[in-house]
Amino acid sequence: MTTLTADVDLNVFRRYAGLSLPRHVSYPMPTWWHNLDTDEALAMHRDSDEQNPGYDLSLYLHIPFCESLCKFCACNKVIQRKNSAGAAERTERYVKALQHEVRRLAGTVNTDRPMRQIHYGGGSPTYLSIDQLQRLHGTVVDAFNLTPDAEVAMEVDPRTVSDEKLACLRELGFTRLSMGVQDFHEEVQTHVRRVQPLDMVEHVVTTCRELGFESLNFDLIYGMPYQTADTMRDTLEQVIALAPDRIAYYHYAQIPEKIATQRGMDYTKLPSSEAKLDMFLVGLEMFEQAGYDFVGLDHFAKPAESLAQSAEDGTLQRNFQGMTTGGGLRLLGAGVSSITHLLDVGFLQNIKDTNEYIAAMERDDSVIERGKRFTFDDRVRQMVINQLYCTAKIIPAFVEAQFDICFTEFFARELDIMKTLEDDGLVTADEDGTVSVTRPVGRVLVRNVAAVFDGYLDPEAYRKGEQAYFSVNA
């Protein structure tokens, strides 16, 4: 078996790895959000307008439907066979509800402001028919001021998307597609119920290239049952041969107590923490040798691709879509469970139940369920945590300039803990106070570093894990 852990202090790795710490796709994490009424949600929109009058826009639309269940999936989804009773009616009602919310969202912002990004996620957005996709995207284009160079992206399922649907997306102006590949080994695919042979994915890639999509992303997962460093190497060789422009290389988190779909996994075949470290290092080595830049926690991109460029110019951000471009855009969320990020003000999240969402929109009621208004402390820590994930550094001078604070006083406790992490080789500290995450072990354990700056966690969360994560009151 290939192993690359020889250069990693496994005693240190064992001390920190495998803890149930937040992934920080937001800060504060949704654990600390609370129910919000309509008046408060509208007030947050108004406050965001006042504080950021020159904002540009990003839009996320959630399509929850899938034709089959993947065991590893933690997304908000509805498993719905297209020929099942009531499926066509519910899908159409959802599309109309989503169109209504898009129009209503446009009323909360200055629609003269540029819309620079649109992302359709799921579920499987390509579950919708060509007619439904045309009508839905037409509503978006009519409602907002879409810029000519806007990134318009969609997640596609290679098992169900047709050439005709791909051509439709290109005609509508979509520029980037993302597909879940996960793993090319038949044993793994069968176990997790995501069977899509190499030739199927290769056909979709070829079609996308012929149609002229500007960027193509693959989502991969390592750490699932039956995976090893050697099997991942085989998969990654096939991935690199297909040459996607971006790659998300996600670490699988087995949390069946929170994600019921994972309860069918064979726990006896889960790789150990050290085996997962091997898999990450194999990916890091192979992607970089193939010319990809290592972007953030778990993303890779070709140097000329917009994600890598965003990392270079400082506009990279981490949110619910992973590592994304467009830092500084106001994100509007439409659809069941979608999240709106009002810059400097807070988060708003929609109802999580699809039927409830449809019914509320048909009554023209609010679909905001909960959210979080940022405190000053939240905003400072949000910037620091985003720096860690997106740049593998903390630059105190930048934070001080943004918030008019003394970094060493504001983060005295955290900087004291950093000394322990520095002794263990996770970070280094420069004379000017810059904290840098080391390679490779610090990058693998960056969630432990970020946990130190999470004000909602126990101060010892970085090495105690889930017990610490739930031990502090919101």
N, C-alpha and C positions, 0 to 999 in steps of 0.2 A: 504494500500500500504506500502511495506517495505521501510524504509528510513534509510540511514546511515549518513546523513549530520549533525546530531546533534553535532558532534565533530568538525565541520568545521565552521569557521567564515564566514557566508554567505554574510555579508556586504563586506568583503575583496574579496570574490570570485566573487560577482557581479561586483566589480570595475575592475576586470581584465579579466573575462571570456567573451567568445564570440567575441573576436577581430579577425580580419582577418590578422593574422600574419603568416610569413613563417613557414613551417614545418621543414626547414633546412635538407632536404634529401641531400643537398649539401651546401657548402659555398665556394664562393658566390652562391646565388640562380640563376637559369637560367634567371631571370628577368634582370640580369646585364651582360649576355653574349652578344656577338656580332658576326657578320658574319666573317668567316675566309676563306682565300684562301688556296689552296693545299700546297704552299710553307711554309706558317706559320705552318700548321698542321704537316708537315714533320719535320720542325725545332723544334717543341715542342717534337716530338718523340726523335730526336737526343739529345736534351738537357736533357731529362729524362734519357737516357742511360748514359750520362756523369755524371749526379748528383747521379744516383742510379745504379751503375754497378752490384750490387749483388742482383737485384730485383728478386722476384718470381711473378708468373702470376695468374690472375683470368680472366675468360671469361664469358661475358653475351651475350646471343643470344635472339633476340626478334622475336617472332612469332605472328603477329598481328591478325590472323583470329579467329573469334568466329562464332558459328552458330546462336546465338540469342543475343539480347541486354539486359544487366542488367542496370536498370535506374541509379544506384548509381555510375557506373563505370567512373573513370577519366583516364583510361589507353588509350594508343594509340592503337586502335583496328579497324578492318575491319569486319563488319557484313556480312557474306557470307554463304548462304546455300550451302551445298555440291552439291546439284543437280541443282543449279541455273546456268544459261547460263554463260559459261566462267570461272566458279569457279575452275574446275580442272586444266585448262590451267594456270590461274593466280597463283594458289598455287604452281604448279610445276615450273613455272618461278621464283617464289620467292625463293623456295628451292635452285635452281641452282644459283641464285644471291647470296644467303647467303653462299653457299659453296665457291663461288668465292671470296667473301669478307673475309671469314675465311682464305683462302690460302694467300690472299694479306696481311692481318693483320700479319700473321706469318712472312712475309718479313720485317716487321717494328721492330721486336724484335729479341733477341737472343733466338732461339728456343731450345737451350740447357738448358735454364732456366726452372726450374720446373713449371708446370701448376698444381696448388693446388686446384683450385675451378672452376667449370663450372655450370652455372645456365641458364636454358631455361625459359624465361618468356613470357608474352603476355598481351592481347589476351589469346588464349588457345593453348599452344604448342601441346597438344594431338589432336588438329584438324588434324594434319598431319597423313598420313597413316603410317603403320608399315614400309613399304619399304622406305618412305621418311625419317622417323626418323633414320632408319639404315644407309642410305646413308649420311645424314647430320652429324650424330655423328661420323660415320667412317671418314669423312673428318676432323673433329676436332681432333680425335685421331691421324690421320696420320700427321697433321700439327704441333702438339705441343707435348712436352715432359710431358705427363700426369703421375703424380706420382701414385704409387700403392695405397696410402692412400687418394687420392684426393676425395673431396666432389663433387659429380655430382648430381645436383638437377634439378627438373622440376616441374612446376605448372601444375596440372591436374584438369580437370573439371569432377566432379563425375557424372554429368548428361550424359556425352558422352563417357567417357573413358571405354574401354572394358577390360575384364580380359586378353585377348590375348595381348592387347597393354601394360598393366601393366607388364606382363611376359616378353615382348620384352624389356622394359626399364630395368628390372632387369638383363636380359641376357647381355645387352649392358654395364652394370656396373654402372647404376644409384644407388645412395645410399640414397637419400633423396627425398621425394615428398611433395608438398604443395598443399592444396586444399582450395578453397573458400567455406566456410560454411555459413558465415554471420549471419544467424538466423534460428532456426528450427520452428518458428511459421508460420503456413500456411497463416495467414492474411498478415504478413510482406512479406513472400516469394512471394505471389501472387502480391502484390502491386509493389514490386521492380523488378518483372519478373525474379526471381531466384528460381524456384520451384524445390526443391530436398529433398524429405522426409527423415526422419531419417534412415529408413531401406536402402535407396540407399547409403547414406554416410557410414553406418555401413558395408555394403557389400564391399565397396572399402577399408575401413580400414582393415577388416578381410583378404581380398585378399593380401593387402600390407604386412601384418604381416606374412602371410603364405609364401610369396615370399622372405621374408628376408630383406626388406628395413630397413636400420639402423635407420632412423628418419622420422617422419611424422609430418607435420605442418598443423595447421588449421588457416585460416584467418577469423576473426569475425569482425563485425562492430556494434557499438552501436550508438544510436542517430538518427536512421532512423524513418520515419513515422510509427506509430502504436506501437513502442517499448516503454516499461516502465521498471522500475527496476525489477518488478515482472516477466514480460515476459522474460527479460534477465536472471533472475535467473533460470527459467525453461530451457532455452536454454543451459546455462552453466552447469547445472546438467547433461544434456545429453552429452555435450562435454566432461566433466570430466570422465563420464562413459566410453567413447570411448578411453580415455587416450592418446591423441596425445603427442608427445615428446616436441613440441614447440607450442605456441599459440601467434598469433599476434592479439591484441585486439584494433582495430583501431577506432578512433573517426570519425564519418561521418561529412564531411564538405559540407554544402549545398551552392554551388556557381553556380547557373544556368546561371549567366551572363558569366561564363567562360566555363562551362561544359553543353553543350546543352542537353545531355541525361537526365539531372536531372530536366528538365523543366516539365516532366510529373509527378513529385512527388506531393503528396497532402500536400501542405505547412501547412494546418490547423491541420494536425496530427503530425507535427514535435514536439518532446519533448522540453521542456524548457531547458535552461542551467543548472538549478538546478536538473532537472530530469536526464540530462546526467551525471552530477556529481554523482548522486546516482548510475547510471549504472556502472560508472567506479569503484566506491567504492565496489559495489557488486562483480564485477569481481576480484578486488584486494583481497578482503576477501576470496572469494571462491577458487581462484587459489592457493593462499598461503596456505590455509587450506588443499588443496589437494596435497601439497608438491612441487609446482612449485616455482622457483625463479623468482622474479620480475627483468627483465632485461631491462634497458633503459626506454624509454618513454612509450612504449605500448606493450612490448613483455614479454612472460613468457616461462620458459623452465625448464624441469626436471634437477635436479642438475648434473646428469652425462652426460647430453646432451652437444654437442659441443658449443652451444650458451652460456649456463651458464658457461662452462669452459672458454670460451673466455672472458666473463665478469670478471672472477676471475684472469686471467693472463694478462689482460690489452690489449688484441688484438681485443676487440669489436669495431665495427665502425658503424656509421649510414651513409647509402647511399640510392640510388634510389630503392634498394630492401628492405628497412627498416633497422632493426638491423641485422647485419651480422657478421660472424667470418672473420678472415683474415685481420685484420688491417695491413697495410704495403705491401699488394699485389698490383701490378700494374693491374688495371682493364681495359680490352679491351672490347669494345662494338661492337657487330656485328648485323646488321639488321636495319630496319627502326626505326628511332628516338633513337637508342641506344647511350649510353654515354660511352666514354673512360675517365678514370681518370689516368692521368700521374702524378705519385707522385711528389710532390714539384714543379710541372711545370704548370699543368692546366687541364681543361676539354675540350673534343671535343665531339660534338654531330652530329649524322647523320641526313640526310634528313628525314622529318616527314611524307611525303606522300608516300604511298606504291608503287603506280604506278611510281612515279618519281624515287624512289629508284631502282626498278627493271630495269627501262630504263637506269639509270646511270651505274649500274653494267654491263648491257649487252653491253654498250659502253666502258667499262673499265675506266670510269671516276671516279673522286673522289666523295664520297658520304658525305663528311664532309660539314656540313652547317654552324655551328657556334661553338663558344667555348669561353674560358676565360683563358688567361695566368695569373697565380697567381702573385700578388705583394708580397713583404715581409709582408705587413700588412695583406693581405689575409691569408697567411700561419699561422701567429700567431693566428689570430682570428679563423681560421678553427680548430686549435688544442683546443682552449678554448671551442668553441661551441660543438665540439665532446666530450670533457670531460663532459660537462653538460648533454648531452643526454645519454651518455653511462655509466657514473659513478655517476651522480647526484652530482658532485663536480667539483670545480676548484682548482687545486693544483699549486699555483704560482711558487714554487721552480722548479717543473718539466718543466714548460713553460720557465722559465728563463734559465735553463740549456740547453734547446733545441735551443733557439734563442739568447742567450747572451743579454738579455734585463733586465731592472729593471721593474718588473711587476707593481708596484705601480705608477711609472711614466708613463709607456706606457698606462695604463688603469685608469688614474686618474679620468677622467670624469665618466667612468663606475662604478668605486668603490664608487664614491659619490652617484650615483643612487642606488647602492646596499644597501645603508643605508636605503633608503625608502622601498625597498623590505624586508629588515630585520625587519623594524618596523612593516610591514604588515604580517610578519610571513611566507614569501615565502622561505627565506634563513636564514642561520645562518653563522656567521663568527668566526673562531678560532683565537687564538693569533698569530699563525704562518701565518695567512692570508688565510688559506683554506676556501673556500666558499662552504657550503653544502646546497643542496636543501632539504626542509623539506618534511615530509610525514604527511598526504597525499596531502595537498593542494598545496605545492610547486611542487610536482611531476606532479600534474594535470596541473599546470600553468607554466611548465618549458619552454614553448615557449616564455612566457613573459620575463623570465629570460634571455634566449638566445638572445632575441631581443635587449637587452641592449648592447650586445657585437657585434652585427651586424653593421659593419661600413658603410653599404649602407642604413641604415634606419635613419629616424629622431630620435634624442636622446630621444624623448618622445614616441617612437613607442610602448614600453612595456605597455603603458596604453591608447594609442590613436588608435591603430589598423590600418585599411586599409588606412586611410587618411595619416598616417605617412609613411606607407609602400611605397607609390607611390610618396612621396613628395621630395625625394632626387634624384638628377641626378646620373646616373651611371658614 
